[in-house]
Amino acid sequence: ASLSRSGTRDVTEKWLTRFSMGAEEAGKYQIKNPKSLGHWKAQPLTGGITLEEWDIEDKDFYEKEGLNIATRNLWASIPNLLMGFAVWLMWSVVSTKIQAAHTADPGVYYFKDFAPSIDGINEGFRGCPGWYDKACCSTWQQASKDGVFDDWQTKTYDGATPYSNADEFMYSKDFKDLETAPASKDGPGGFYSPEEAYGCKVDADRNKAYKAALYVIGATAGLSGGIFRLPNAFVVPFVGGRNVVYMTSIGLAIPCLWGGIALMSADVYAIVIVFAAMMSGVGGGAFASSMANINPFYPRRRAGYALGMNGGLGNLGVSLCQLFLANVLMVYGASSSAVGGLWVANGPWFLFPLCVLSTGLAWLFMNNMPKDVHPAVPDGFFQMLCNYASFQGPAYITSAIGVAIIYATRNLTAPAEAIPITIGIIVVVSIIEHAFMYFLVPKAAKPALSKGLAIFKNKHNYVMTYLYIMTFGSFIGFSSAFPKLILDIFDEYGPKECAELQLKGKLEQGDCSYTGWPVEGFSPAFLGALIGSLIRPVGGIMSDKWGGARVTHYHTVLMTAVTIGLGVIVKYAREAEENRIRYFAPFMVCFMVLFYCTGVGNGSTFQQIAVIFDKSLAPPVLGWSSAIASFGAFLIPKFFATAIQQGAPETPFFIFGAYYFTCIVVNWWFYLRIHPNSIKPGTAPQSAKAA
């Protein structure tokens, strides 16, 4: 018994020695951060929030305590970044389900503020002339004037008259559910007599305008995400990594709460949802601050693993959001809370508590770097909050300016107007945010910002940003647009097939809606973002082996080919007289290849930046290029909005294909032709490093 007690005591003492102030068996190693050590110790309770020392390149330090602390911070960081991407991109699902709900019942989500007026009348995308064929609607309005509309109501509703006039009736789902005129009936259908009355078909131009307007929601989130990335590239050293992460997750909860409340109302104004989407841009900015925070926790030899895990698993927030929100949370619920037969509000309501949980993980289990690493981080909460607000506040203001321009130009939808406005908005908000950052950030941040300005004198900063727009800009932009593109391209039968189905009585007159998979049922849209996220680390590995320029080159060639192929497929699908859905399989395959290329390209272009720039310039180049590339989440949906309203959804694919071709030339000219075998960081030719 004595020996047993002695053995237990020896083990206990050895354990305590290792994780406190004692000496190790070899080297007499002294623990530097005893209050912060432990896999899942609540840091506010142990007093270990701010680390005391950090020398992660030292082997003993890394093995004895650094890895333990770094692992805890990494796994507390990942859920927060995942939620950042989920909230930022949830609008790709929200807009798709809003459209489905409005199709089922035009009396919900009719967005009076975004609908162009017709004949001086604007009641939104509903009723007449807001939604249905004008000639058909006029027969109902005339019946109301002649007093025979009430006769029809009395006959139809067993003596009751639930609607005061025909206009009110045409706003309702009852009108939507009316059978349209049979093919044997001449004219547009409508009200013929109290004994014979029919519904009206949807006006094609108004339908296109509504589809286009919904792209604004996701595009706004993309715009603000790009804006927020600019300050988030610099915020960590002045606020503290832990503090930035949990404050960001608090910020993510706000658009979830706002969106959940707004989407419960069938009469909500579009601008209310747009502002909620704008607020979610903080999730887009989270990538820059999260990666900047995790990087110093790991030695250089392990930085690829840490950044790959944090960024790769964080990116999964997009696909997980599109999987669960689209296929489970928004299609099931209590009938009393459904809007248009769907539960769109369930999406943000589901994400809200997860944001709160992520906030708790960061607050409890993450650390700030020690004072000798980040000396500008204040000790007091209020001063820390002021520093955080000085970086993020201007981003909110700039995003609001962007929304104001979007709202003011919402009815300028012709390509000659819409495309220059879209590009102009990006330029304007970028200039404003850069000015805000330079003049409004804390004085302590000015030296770091001034040092970072050196990248703007280096031509390769612009070249690599041009290439990264191709990879990450395409990934995030297509992730935002893809779910709705499936709906907009395949939601109707071809004209010939539609007419045959109407003659057979399988479709009503004026209704060519296709309601099979994938328009309804399980949505496969999440697969694109899933492939792009999971393959990103592979792009880095391939680049380490064969060279980033070479990997970028061949995947850009493939990317160009499949994008042009998508344009051809979509054009044939749009023009198909029958069996339009047969084009979905090649459409889906090409999109999966496209997402694969963007994922690999994200990894290879990051590796190129590490090769081209030295250690002092690489971080700001990564931050700035990723911020500019994030505007792809605004530009790509806006381009598709314009094209769909013009009835030519294939056009953006040809435009993007042409841009990708220029990227092949740019990458070859500046990098591949000069030194195709540049593999390891630091081995790029001097000509590629020169300004």
C-alpha positions as CSV (number, residue, x, y, z in Angstrom):
1,A,0.0,0.0,0.0
2,S,2.9,2.3,0.9
3,L,4.6,1.6,-2.4
4,S,1.3,2.2,-4.2
5,R,0.8,5.6,-2.5
6,S,4.3,6.5,-3.2
7,G,4.0,5.6,-6.9
8,T,0.8,7.7,-7.2
9,R,2.5,10.6,-5.5
10,D,5.4,10.4,-7.9
11,V,3.1,10.4,-11.0
12,T,1.1,13.3,-9.6
13,E,4.2,15.3,-8.9
14,K,5.6,14.7,-12.3
15,W,2.4,15.8,-13.9
16,L,2.2,18.9,-11.9
17,T,5.8,19.7,-12.6
18,R,5.2,19.4,-16.3
19,F,2.3,21.8,-16.4
20,S,3.3,24.4,-13.8
21,M,6.6,26.0,-12.7
22,G,8.7,22.9,-12.3
23,A,11.6,21.6,-14.3
24,E,11.4,19.0,-17.1
25,E,13.5,15.9,-17.0
26,A,15.7,17.3,-19.7
27,G,16.7,20.9,-20.1
28,K,15.1,22.2,-16.9
29,Y,12.3,23.8,-19.1
30,Q,10.3,26.5,-17.3
31,I,6.7,26.9,-18.2
32,K,6.1,30.4,-19.6
33,N,2.3,30.5,-19.6
34,P,1.1,28.5,-16.6
35,K,-2.3,30.3,-16.4
36,S,-3.0,29.6,-20.1
37,L,-2.0,26.0,-20.3
38,G,-4.6,23.3,-20.6
39,H,-6.7,21.9,-23.4
40,W,-10.1,23.3,-22.4
41,K,-9.5,25.6,-19.5
42,A,-11.7,28.7,-19.4
43,Q,-9.2,31.4,-19.8
44,P,-11.1,34.2,-18.1
45,L,-11.3,32.0,-14.9
46,T,-7.6,31.2,-14.9
47,G,-6.4,34.7,-15.7
48,G,-4.7,33.5,-18.8
49,I,-6.5,35.5,-21.5
50,T,-3.3,37.4,-22.5
51,L,-0.3,35.1,-22.9
52,E,2.9,36.1,-21.0
53,E,5.5,34.9,-23.5
54,W,5.4,33.4,-27.0
55,D,8.4,31.9,-28.8
56,I,6.7,29.4,-31.0
57,E,9.8,28.7,-33.2
58,D,11.6,27.4,-30.1
59,K,11.3,23.6,-30.2
60,D,11.0,23.1,-26.4
61,F,8.4,25.9,-26.1
62,Y,6.4,24.4,-28.9
63,E,6.4,20.9,-27.5
64,K,6.0,21.7,-23.8
65,E,3.2,24.4,-24.0
66,G,2.9,26.1,-27.4
67,L,1.2,23.2,-29.2
68,N,-1.3,22.8,-26.4
69,I,-2.3,26.5,-26.4
70,A,-2.2,26.8,-30.2
71,T,-4.5,23.7,-30.7
72,R,-7.1,25.1,-28.3
73,N,-7.1,28.4,-30.0
74,L,-7.3,26.8,-33.5
75,W,-10.3,24.6,-32.6
76,A,-12.1,27.5,-30.9
77,S,-11.4,29.7,-33.9
78,I,-12.7,27.3,-36.6
79,P,-16.4,27.4,-35.5
80,N,-16.3,31.2,-35.4
81,L,-15.0,31.5,-38.9
82,L,-17.4,28.8,-40.1
83,M,-20.2,30.8,-38.7
84,G,-18.8,33.9,-40.4
85,F,-19.0,32.3,-43.8
86,A,-22.4,30.7,-43.0
87,V,-24.1,34.0,-42.1
88,W,-22.4,35.9,-44.9
89,L,-23.6,33.4,-47.5
90,M,-27.0,32.4,-46.0
91,W,-28.6,35.0,-48.3
92,S,-27.8,32.8,-51.3
93,V,-30.4,30.4,-49.8
94,V,-32.7,33.1,-48.4
95,S,-33.2,34.8,-51.8
96,T,-33.9,31.4,-53.5
97,K,-36.5,30.5,-50.9
98,I,-38.0,34.0,-51.0
99,Q,-38.5,33.5,-54.7
100,A,-40.1,30.1,-54.2
101,A,-42.5,31.5,-51.6
102,H,-43.5,34.4,-53.8
103,T,-44.0,32.1,-56.8
104,A,-46.4,30.0,-54.6
105,D,-48.2,33.1,-53.3
106,P,-47.4,36.5,-54.9
107,G,-49.0,38.2,-51.9
108,V,-45.9,37.6,-49.8
109,Y,-42.4,39.1,-50.2
110,Y,-43.8,41.3,-53.0
111,F,-41.2,44.1,-52.2
112,K,-43.2,47.3,-52.9
113,D,-40.0,49.4,-52.5
114,F,-38.0,47.5,-55.2
115,A,-40.8,47.1,-57.8
116,P,-40.8,49.6,-60.7
117,S,-44.0,51.6,-61.1
118,I,-46.4,50.8,-64.0
119,D,-48.8,53.6,-65.1
120,G,-48.0,55.4,-61.9
121,I,-49.1,52.5,-59.8
122,N,-46.8,50.6,-57.4
123,E,-48.1,48.0,-55.1
124,G,-45.1,45.8,-55.5
125,F,-44.7,42.5,-57.4
126,R,-48.3,41.4,-56.8
127,G,-51.7,41.9,-58.3
128,C,-52.3,44.0,-61.3
129,P,-50.4,45.5,-63.0
130,G,-47.7,44.5,-60.6
131,W,-47.6,40.8,-61.4
132,Y,-50.2,39.4,-63.7
133,D,-51.0,40.0,-67.4
134,K,-52.5,43.5,-67.7
135,A,-55.1,42.7,-70.3
136,C,-56.4,39.8,-68.2
137,C,-56.4,41.8,-65.0
138,S,-58.4,44.6,-66.6
139,T,-61.4,42.3,-67.1
140,W,-61.5,41.7,-63.3
141,Q,-61.2,45.4,-62.6
142,Q,-64.0,46.1,-65.0
143,A,-66.2,43.5,-63.3
144,S,-65.6,45.3,-60.0
145,K,-66.7,48.6,-61.5
146,D,-69.8,47.0,-63.1
147,G,-70.8,45.5,-59.8
148,V,-70.7,41.9,-61.0
149,F,-67.6,41.0,-59.1
150,D,-69.6,40.7,-55.9
151,D,-72.1,38.4,-57.7
152,W,-69.2,36.1,-58.6
153,Q,-67.9,36.2,-54.9
154,T,-71.4,35.3,-53.6
155,K,-71.6,32.4,-56.0
156,T,-68.0,31.2,-55.3
157,Y,-67.9,31.7,-51.5
158,D,-71.3,30.5,-50.5
159,G,-72.9,33.9,-50.2
160,A,-69.9,35.7,-48.6
161,T,-68.0,38.6,-50.1
162,P,-64.5,38.3,-48.5
163,Y,-62.9,40.9,-50.8
164,S,-64.0,44.5,-51.1
165,N,-63.0,44.8,-54.8
166,A,-61.2,42.9,-57.5
167,D,-57.8,44.7,-56.9
168,E,-57.8,43.3,-53.3
169,F,-58.7,39.9,-54.6
170,M,-55.9,39.9,-57.1
171,Y,-53.4,40.4,-54.3
172,S,-54.5,37.2,-52.7
173,K,-53.4,33.5,-53.0
174,D,-57.0,32.7,-53.9
175,F,-56.6,34.6,-57.1
176,K,-53.2,32.8,-57.7
177,D,-54.9,29.5,-57.3
178,L,-57.7,30.2,-59.8
179,E,-57.6,28.0,-62.9
180,T,-56.5,30.0,-65.9
181,A,-58.5,30.1,-69.2
182,P,-58.5,26.8,-71.2
183,A,-56.8,26.7,-74.5
184,S,-60.1,26.8,-76.3
185,K,-60.9,30.2,-74.9
186,D,-60.0,33.2,-77.1
187,G,-58.3,36.2,-75.5
188,P,-56.1,36.5,-72.4
189,G,-58.6,34.9,-70.0
190,G,-60.0,36.6,-66.9
191,F,-63.5,37.6,-66.0
192,Y,-66.2,36.8,-68.5
193,S,-69.3,36.6,-66.3
194,P,-70.2,35.7,-62.7
195,E,-70.6,32.1,-64.0
196,E,-67.3,32.0,-66.0
197,A,-64.1,33.6,-64.6
198,Y,-60.5,32.6,-64.8
199,G,-57.2,33.6,-63.3
200,C,-54.4,35.4,-65.1
201,K,-50.9,34.4,-66.2
202,V,-47.9,36.0,-64.7
203,D,-46.4,38.9,-66.8
204,A,-43.1,37.7,-68.1
205,D,-41.2,41.0,-67.7
206,R,-42.3,41.4,-64.1
207,N,-41.3,37.9,-63.4
208,K,-37.8,38.6,-64.8
209,A,-37.6,41.9,-62.8
210,Y,-38.4,40.1,-59.6
211,K,-35.8,37.4,-60.1
212,A,-33.2,40.1,-60.8
213,A,-34.2,42.1,-57.7
214,L,-33.6,39.2,-55.5
215,Y,-29.9,39.0,-56.6
216,V,-29.4,42.3,-54.8
217,I,-29.8,40.7,-51.4
218,G,-26.9,38.3,-51.8
219,A,-24.9,40.9,-53.7
220,T,-25.2,43.4,-50.9
221,A,-23.7,40.9,-48.5
222,G,-20.9,40.3,-50.9
223,L,-20.2,44.1,-51.2
224,S,-20.1,44.6,-47.5
225,G,-18.0,41.5,-47.0
226,G,-15.3,42.9,-49.3
227,I,-15.4,46.2,-47.4
228,F,-15.0,44.6,-44.0
229,R,-12.0,42.6,-45.2
230,L,-10.0,45.7,-45.6
231,P,-9.9,46.8,-41.9
232,N,-9.9,43.2,-40.7
233,A,-6.5,42.6,-42.4
234,F,-5.0,45.1,-39.8
235,V,-7.3,44.9,-36.7
236,V,-5.8,42.0,-34.7
237,P,-2.6,43.7,-33.4
238,F,-4.6,46.6,-32.0
239,V,-7.6,44.8,-30.5
240,G,-6.3,41.3,-29.8
241,G,-7.0,38.1,-31.7
242,R,-9.3,36.6,-29.1
243,N,-11.2,39.9,-28.7
244,V,-11.7,40.3,-32.5
245,V,-13.0,36.8,-32.9
246,Y,-15.7,37.0,-30.2
247,M,-16.7,40.5,-31.1
248,T,-17.1,39.4,-34.7
249,S,-19.4,36.6,-33.7
250,I,-21.5,39.0,-31.7
251,G,-21.7,41.1,-34.8
252,L,-22.8,38.0,-36.8
253,A,-25.7,37.4,-34.4
254,I,-27.2,40.9,-35.3
255,P,-28.1,40.2,-38.9
256,C,-29.5,36.8,-37.9
257,L,-31.8,38.4,-35.3
258,W,-32.7,41.2,-37.7
259,G,-33.3,38.8,-40.7
260,G,-35.3,36.3,-38.6
261,I,-37.7,39.0,-37.5
262,A,-38.0,40.6,-40.9
263,L,-38.6,37.4,-42.9
264,M,-41.5,36.5,-40.6
265,S,-43.5,39.3,-42.2
266,A,-45.1,38.7,-45.6
267,D,-45.2,42.4,-46.2
268,V,-41.5,43.2,-45.4
269,Y,-39.8,45.8,-47.5
270,A,-36.8,44.6,-49.5
271,I,-34.6,47.3,-48.1
272,V,-35.0,45.8,-44.6
273,I,-33.7,42.5,-45.8
274,V,-30.9,44.2,-47.8
275,F,-29.7,46.0,-44.6
276,A,-29.7,42.7,-42.7
277,A,-27.6,41.3,-45.5
278,M,-25.3,44.3,-45.3
279,M,-24.8,43.7,-41.6
280,S,-23.7,40.2,-42.3
281,G,-20.6,41.5,-44.2
282,V,-18.7,41.3,-40.9
283,G,-18.7,37.5,-41.6
284,G,-16.9,38.1,-44.9
285,G,-14.3,40.2,-43.1
286,A,-13.8,37.6,-40.5
287,F,-11.5,35.5,-42.8
288,A,-8.8,38.2,-42.9
289,S,-8.8,38.7,-39.1
290,S,-9.1,35.0,-38.3
291,M,-6.2,34.0,-40.5
292,A,-4.1,36.8,-39.1
293,N,-4.8,35.7,-35.6
294,I,-4.1,32.0,-36.0
295,N,-0.9,32.5,-38.0
296,P,1.4,33.5,-35.1
297,F,0.2,30.6,-32.9
298,Y,2.1,28.1,-35.1
299,P,5.7,27.8,-36.2
300,R,6.4,28.4,-39.9
301,R,6.8,24.6,-40.5
302,R,3.2,24.1,-39.3
303,A,1.6,27.3,-40.6
304,G,0.3,25.6,-43.7
305,Y,-1.6,23.1,-41.6
306,A,-3.0,25.7,-39.2
307,L,-4.1,28.1,-42.0
308,G,-5.4,25.3,-44.1
309,M,-7.5,23.9,-41.2
310,N,-8.8,27.3,-40.1
311,G,-9.5,28.6,-43.6
312,G,-10.6,25.3,-45.2
313,L,-13.0,24.2,-42.4
314,G,-14.2,27.8,-42.1
315,N,-15.1,27.9,-45.7
316,L,-17.3,24.9,-45.1
317,G,-19.8,27.3,-43.5
318,V,-21.0,28.1,-47.0
319,S,-21.8,24.6,-48.1
320,L,-23.2,23.5,-44.7
321,C,-25.4,26.6,-44.7
322,Q,-26.7,25.8,-48.2
323,L,-27.2,22.1,-47.3
324,F,-29.1,22.4,-44.1
325,L,-30.9,25.7,-44.5
326,A,-32.1,24.9,-48.1
327,N,-33.1,21.3,-47.5
328,V,-34.3,21.1,-43.9
329,L,-34.8,24.3,-42.0
330,M,-36.6,26.4,-44.5
331,V,-38.9,23.7,-45.8
332,Y,-40.4,22.4,-42.5
333,G,-42.2,24.1,-39.7
334,A,-45.5,24.9,-38.1
335,S,-48.2,25.7,-40.7
336,S,-49.1,28.8,-38.7
337,S,-45.7,30.4,-39.2
338,A,-45.3,29.6,-42.9
339,V,-45.0,32.5,-45.4
340,G,-45.8,31.4,-48.9
341,G,-45.7,27.8,-47.8
342,L,-42.1,28.0,-46.6
343,W,-40.2,29.0,-43.4
344,V,-37.5,31.3,-44.7
345,A,-37.1,32.9,-41.3
346,N,-36.0,29.6,-39.9
347,G,-32.6,30.1,-41.5
348,P,-31.4,33.1,-39.6
349,W,-33.2,32.0,-36.4
350,F,-31.2,28.7,-36.5
351,L,-27.9,30.5,-37.0
352,F,-28.5,33.0,-34.3
353,P,-27.9,30.7,-31.3
354,L,-24.9,29.1,-33.1
355,C,-23.4,32.6,-33.3
356,V,-23.9,33.1,-29.6
357,L,-22.3,29.7,-28.9
358,S,-19.3,30.5,-31.1
359,T,-19.0,33.8,-29.2
360,G,-18.8,31.8,-26.0
361,L,-16.1,29.4,-27.4
362,A,-13.9,32.3,-28.4
363,W,-14.5,34.2,-25.1
364,L,-13.7,31.2,-22.9
365,F,-11.0,29.3,-24.8
366,M,-9.0,31.8,-26.9
367,N,-6.0,33.9,-26.0
368,N,-4.5,37.2,-27.0
369,M,-0.8,37.4,-28.0
370,P,1.6,38.7,-25.3
371,K,2.4,42.4,-25.0
372,D,5.8,42.0,-26.7
373,V,4.0,40.7,-29.8
374,H,1.0,43.0,-29.8
375,P,1.9,46.0,-27.6
376,A,-0.9,48.2,-28.9
377,V,-3.7,45.9,-27.5
378,P,-5.2,47.8,-24.5
379,D,-5.8,46.2,-21.1
380,G,-9.2,47.8,-20.5
381,F,-12.4,46.5,-22.2
382,F,-13.7,50.0,-23.0
383,Q,-10.5,51.0,-24.8
384,M,-10.4,47.7,-26.6
385,L,-14.0,48.3,-27.7
386,C,-13.1,51.8,-29.0
387,N,-10.2,50.3,-31.0
388,Y,-12.5,47.7,-32.5
389,A,-15.1,50.3,-33.3
390,S,-12.5,52.6,-35.0
391,F,-11.8,49.8,-37.4
392,Q,-15.2,48.3,-38.0
393,G,-17.4,51.4,-37.6
394,P,-16.2,53.0,-40.9
395,A,-16.8,49.6,-42.6
396,Y,-20.5,49.8,-41.6
397,I,-20.7,53.4,-42.8
398,T,-19.1,52.6,-46.1
399,S,-21.4,49.6,-46.6
400,A,-24.4,51.8,-45.9
401,I,-23.2,54.2,-48.5
402,G,-23.0,51.3,-50.9
403,V,-26.5,50.2,-50.1
404,A,-27.7,53.8,-50.6
405,I,-26.2,53.8,-54.1
406,I,-27.7,50.3,-54.9
407,Y,-31.2,51.5,-53.7
408,A,-31.0,54.8,-55.7
409,T,-30.1,53.0,-58.9
410,R,-32.3,49.9,-58.4
411,N,-34.5,50.6,-61.4
412,L,-31.5,51.2,-63.8
413,T,-31.4,47.7,-65.1
414,A,-30.3,48.0,-68.7
415,P,-26.9,46.5,-69.3
416,A,-25.4,49.9,-70.4
417,E,-26.5,51.3,-67.1
418,A,-26.3,48.4,-64.6
419,I,-22.8,47.1,-65.4
420,P,-21.0,50.5,-65.1
421,I,-22.9,51.2,-61.9
422,T,-21.9,47.8,-60.5
423,I,-18.2,48.4,-61.2
424,G,-18.5,52.0,-60.1
425,I,-20.0,51.0,-56.7
426,I,-17.0,48.8,-56.0
427,V,-14.6,51.6,-56.9
428,V,-16.4,54.2,-54.8
429,V,-16.7,52.1,-51.7
430,S,-13.1,50.9,-52.0
431,I,-11.8,54.5,-52.1
432,I,-14.1,55.6,-49.2
433,E,-13.0,52.6,-47.0
434,H,-9.3,53.2,-47.7
435,A,-9.7,56.8,-46.8
436,F,-11.6,55.9,-43.6
437,M,-8.9,53.4,-42.6
438,Y,-6.1,55.9,-43.1
439,F,-7.7,58.9,-41.3
440,L,-9.8,57.2,-38.6
441,V,-7.9,54.3,-37.3
442,P,-6.0,54.7,-33.9
443,K,-2.7,56.6,-34.1
444,A,-0.9,53.4,-32.9
445,A,-2.1,51.7,-36.1
446,K,-0.7,54.3,-38.4
447,P,2.9,53.0,-38.6
448,A,1.7,49.5,-39.5
449,L,-0.7,50.9,-42.1
450,S,2.0,53.1,-43.5
451,K,4.4,50.1,-43.8
452,G,1.6,48.2,-45.6
453,L,1.3,51.0,-48.1
454,A,4.5,49.8,-49.7
455,I,2.5,47.1,-51.5
456,F,0.9,49.7,-53.6
457,K,4.3,50.6,-55.1
458,N,4.8,47.0,-56.2
459,K,3.3,45.9,-59.5
460,H,3.0,42.3,-58.5
461,N,0.5,43.3,-55.8
462,Y,-1.9,44.3,-58.6
463,V,-1.0,41.3,-60.8
464,M,-1.6,38.8,-58.0
465,T,-4.8,40.6,-57.0
466,Y,-6.0,40.3,-60.6
467,L,-5.4,36.6,-60.4
468,Y,-6.9,36.1,-57.0
469,I,-10.1,37.8,-58.1
470,M,-10.3,35.0,-60.7
471,T,-10.0,32.3,-58.0
472,F,-11.5,33.5,-54.8
473,G,-13.7,36.1,-56.4
474,S,-15.2,33.4,-58.6
475,F,-15.5,30.9,-55.7
476,I,-17.4,33.3,-53.4
477,G,-19.4,34.9,-56.2
478,F,-20.6,31.7,-57.8
479,S,-21.3,30.3,-54.3
480,S,-23.6,33.2,-53.8
481,A,-25.4,33.0,-57.2
482,F,-25.4,29.2,-57.8
483,P,-28.5,28.2,-55.8
484,K,-30.6,30.8,-57.5
485,L,-29.2,30.2,-60.9
486,I,-30.4,26.6,-60.8
487,L,-33.9,28.0,-60.0
488,D,-33.9,30.7,-62.6
489,I,-32.5,28.6,-65.5
490,F,-34.6,25.4,-65.0
491,D,-37.8,26.6,-63.4
492,E,-39.9,26.5,-66.7
493,Y,-40.7,24.0,-69.4
494,G,-39.7,24.9,-73.0
495,P,-42.5,26.5,-75.0
496,K,-43.3,23.4,-77.1
497,E,-43.3,21.1,-74.1
498,C,-45.3,23.5,-72.1
499,A,-48.0,23.8,-74.8
500,E,-48.3,20.0,-75.0
501,L,-48.7,19.7,-71.3
502,Q,-51.3,22.4,-71.3
503,L,-53.3,20.6,-74.0
504,K,-53.1,17.4,-71.9
505,G,-54.4,19.3,-68.9
506,K,-51.2,18.7,-66.9
507,L,-50.5,22.4,-66.8
508,E,-52.9,25.4,-66.7
509,Q,-52.9,28.0,-69.4
510,G,-50.3,30.6,-68.9
511,D,-48.3,28.5,-66.5
512,C,-45.1,26.8,-67.7
513,S,-43.6,26.2,-64.3
514,Y,-41.4,23.2,-63.9
515,T,-41.8,21.8,-60.4
516,G,-39.6,18.7,-60.5
517,W,-36.0,18.2,-59.2
518,P,-33.8,20.2,-58.8
519,V,-36.1,23.2,-58.8
520,E,-38.0,21.6,-55.9
521,G,-36.9,18.9,-53.5
522,F,-33.4,18.3,-52.3
523,S,-31.1,21.1,-53.5
524,P,-27.7,20.0,-54.7
525,A,-26.3,23.6,-54.8
526,F,-24.2,23.0,-51.6
527,L,-21.9,20.7,-53.5
528,G,-20.1,23.5,-55.4
529,A,-19.0,25.3,-52.2
530,L,-18.2,22.0,-50.6
531,I,-15.8,21.0,-53.4
532,G,-14.2,24.4,-53.6
533,S,-13.6,24.4,-49.8
534,L,-12.2,20.9,-49.4
535,I,-9.9,21.1,-52.4
536,R,-8.3,24.4,-51.4
537,P,-5.5,22.8,-49.2
538,V,-4.8,20.4,-52.1
539,G,-4.1,23.4,-54.3
540,G,-1.4,24.4,-51.9
541,I,0.1,21.0,-51.8
542,M,0.1,20.7,-55.6
543,S,1.8,24.1,-55.8
544,D,4.5,23.1,-53.3
545,K,5.3,20.1,-55.5
546,W,5.0,21.6,-59.0
547,G,5.0,25.4,-58.6
548,G,2.2,27.8,-57.9
549,A,2.4,29.5,-61.3
550,R,2.2,26.2,-63.1
551,V,-0.8,24.9,-61.1
552,T,-2.6,28.3,-61.5
553,H,-1.9,28.2,-65.3
554,Y,-3.4,24.8,-66.1
555,H,-6.4,25.2,-63.8
556,T,-7.1,28.6,-65.3
557,V,-7.1,27.0,-68.8
558,L,-9.6,24.4,-67.5
559,M,-11.6,27.1,-65.7
560,T,-11.8,29.1,-69.0
561,A,-13.0,26.1,-71.0
562,V,-15.8,25.0,-68.5
563,T,-17.0,28.6,-68.1
564,I,-17.4,29.1,-71.8
565,G,-19.0,25.6,-71.9
566,L,-21.5,26.8,-69.2
567,G,-22.4,29.7,-71.4
568,V,-23.1,27.4,-74.3
569,I,-25.1,25.0,-72.1
570,V,-27.2,27.8,-70.6
571,K,-27.9,29.2,-74.0
572,Y,-29.1,25.9,-75.3
573,A,-31.2,25.4,-72.2
574,R,-32.8,28.8,-72.6
575,E,-33.6,28.2,-76.2
576,A,-34.8,24.6,-75.7
577,E,-38.3,24.0,-77.0
578,E,-38.7,20.8,-74.9
579,N,-36.9,18.7,-72.4
580,R,-34.9,21.6,-71.0
581,I,-34.0,19.7,-67.9
582,R,-31.7,17.4,-70.0
583,Y,-29.2,20.2,-69.8
584,F,-29.0,20.2,-66.0
585,A,-26.6,17.3,-65.8
586,P,-23.9,18.9,-68.0
587,F,-24.6,22.2,-66.3
588,M,-24.0,20.6,-62.9
589,V,-20.9,18.8,-64.0
590,C,-19.3,21.9,-65.5
591,F,-20.1,23.9,-62.3
592,M,-18.5,21.3,-60.1
593,V,-15.3,21.5,-62.3
594,L,-15.5,25.2,-62.1
595,F,-15.7,25.1,-58.3
596,Y,-12.8,22.6,-58.2
597,C,-10.7,25.0,-60.2
598,T,-11.5,27.9,-58.0
599,G,-10.5,25.9,-54.9
600,V,-7.2,24.7,-56.3
601,G,-6.6,28.3,-57.6
602,N,-7.2,29.7,-54.2
603,G,-4.4,27.5,-52.8
604,S,-2.0,28.0,-55.7
605,T,-2.3,31.8,-55.9
606,F,-1.6,32.1,-52.1
607,Q,1.5,30.0,-52.7
608,Q,2.5,32.3,-55.5
609,I,2.2,35.3,-53.2
610,A,4.4,33.6,-50.6
611,V,7.0,33.0,-53.3
612,I,6.9,36.5,-54.9
613,F,6.9,38.7,-51.8
614,D,9.2,38.7,-48.8
615,K,7.8,38.1,-45.3
616,S,7.2,41.8,-44.6
617,L,5.0,42.3,-47.7
618,A,3.3,38.9,-48.1
619,P,0.8,39.4,-45.2
620,P,-0.6,42.8,-46.4
621,V,-0.7,41.6,-50.0
622,L,-2.7,38.6,-48.9
623,G,-5.1,40.8,-46.9
624,W,-5.6,43.4,-49.6
625,S,-5.9,40.9,-52.5
626,S,-8.4,38.8,-50.6
627,A,-10.4,42.0,-49.7
628,I,-10.6,43.1,-53.4
629,A,-11.4,39.5,-54.5
630,S,-14.3,39.4,-52.0
631,F,-16.1,41.9,-54.2
632,G,-16.7,38.9,-56.5
633,A,-19.6,38.1,-54.2
634,F,-21.2,41.4,-55.3
635,L,-20.2,41.6,-58.9
636,I,-21.1,38.1,-60.1
637,P,-24.7,38.1,-58.7
638,K,-25.3,41.6,-60.0
639,F,-24.1,40.6,-63.5
640,F,-26.5,37.6,-63.5
641,A,-29.3,39.9,-62.3
642,T,-28.8,42.2,-65.3
643,A,-28.5,39.2,-67.7
644,I,-31.6,37.4,-66.4
645,Q,-33.7,40.6,-66.6
646,Q,-32.6,40.9,-70.3
647,G,-33.5,37.2,-70.9
648,A,-29.9,36.2,-71.6
649,P,-28.5,34.4,-68.5
650,E,-25.6,32.9,-70.6
651,T,-24.0,36.3,-71.2
652,P,-22.0,36.6,-67.9
653,F,-20.4,33.2,-68.5
654,F,-18.9,34.4,-71.7
655,I,-17.7,37.6,-70.1
656,F,-16.1,35.7,-67.2
657,G,-14.6,33.2,-69.7
658,A,-12.9,36.1,-71.5
659,Y,-11.6,37.5,-68.2
660,Y,-10.2,34.1,-67.3
661,F,-8.4,33.9,-70.6
662,T,-6.7,37.2,-69.8
663,C,-5.6,35.7,-66.5
664,I,-3.9,32.8,-68.4
665,V,-1.9,35.4,-70.4
666,V,-1.1,37.5,-67.3
667,N,0.0,34.5,-65.2
668,W,2.2,33.2,-68.1
669,W,3.7,36.6,-68.9
670,F,4.7,37.6,-65.3
671,Y,5.5,34.2,-63.7
672,L,5.3,31.0,-65.7
673,R,7.5,32.0,-68.6
674,I,10.1,33.5,-66.3
675,H,10.6,30.7,-63.8
676,P,8.1,27.9,-64.1
677,N,9.8,25.7,-61.6
678,S,9.7,28.2,-58.7
679,I,8.3,26.0,-55.9
680,K,9.6,27.0,-52.5
681,P,9.0,30.4,-51.0
682,G,12.0,32.6,-51.6
683,T,13.1,30.9,-54.8
684,A,11.3,33.2,-57.2
685,P,13.5,35.2,-59.6
686,Q,14.5,38.7,-58.6
687,S,12.6,40.0,-61.6
688,A,9.4,38.7,-60.0
689,K,10.2,40.4,-56.7
690,A,11.0,43.8,-58.2
691,A,8.5,46.6,-58.0
